[in-house]
């Protein structure tokens, strides 16, 4: 009788951990990002300087400019001076 209780007491945590791992794996498979989502998130995760861009993208990035007198936003603007760094 005592051995049976010990076996049950050991089996319950093992089964709970196994169920939690299985649920985690199933959830990861169900929410796996597609290629477009990965590309969008990568654009925000990796900052690049204009000089580091490929030539075809560099000219497009340099042509983007915002005129201060026509720029409008509902977000607060923050100016951070880095001293050229």
PyMOL commands that set and color helices and strands:
alter all, ss='L'
color gray80, all
select helices_A, chain A and resi 2-30+35-45+50-52+55-62
alter helices_A, ss='H'
color red, helices_A
deselect
rebuild
show_as cartoon
